[in-house]
Amino acid sequence: MRRAAGWLLPVGAAALVVAVATALLRLPWLEDAIEAMFDSGSFAGAAVAIDGDTLDVGGRRVRLAGSDAPELAQSCADAAGLSRPCGRQVRAALADFIGADVVTCRPAGRDRFDRVLAACAVRGRDLSAWLVSGGLAVAYAGPGGDPFRAAAAVARAAGTGLWAGGFDRPETWRRRRDP
């Protein structure tokens, strides 16, 4: 009996390692993180939503390329015309969508505030595309927003998210606040 127990523990431990490794290999975030390690310009890490289009990814301030979300202090009207804190709501939705998963970013330059401008994804899903298609952000007014214009038009036509009520485009809201 003692002899059987002597080999059972190492076999059980090896089976557990194989089961955990197999489970990890099926997780999409792991594939993104591994890809980021080998792409010298990319980086990945845990993320905190600073506002609707800005993240802290592993200590780096990152502005999501191509989308423009309401500013944190911005309010919007809902379908009934009532004011709601849409800037805070979009940040909360982005934080919930990311959860505890790894965010992978591919830098595309820097913005005027010297933040890293990047295309970022979680679980293989581009965050700007998710925001714009859900009506939580608009396509950026500059050339960086081009890939998201069709998704923005669909969200607007469907009255999704911000488009369900009234709101100032984030760029317009910023201009009014900081002339």
Secondary structure by P-SEA (a helix, b strand, c coil): caaaaaaaaaaaaaaaaaaaaaaaaacaaaaaaaaaaacccccccccccccccccccccccccccccccccccbbbbcccccccaaaaaaaaaaaaaaccbbbbbbbcccccccccccccccccccaaaaaaaaccccccccccccccaaaaaaaaaaccccccbbbccaaaaaaaacc
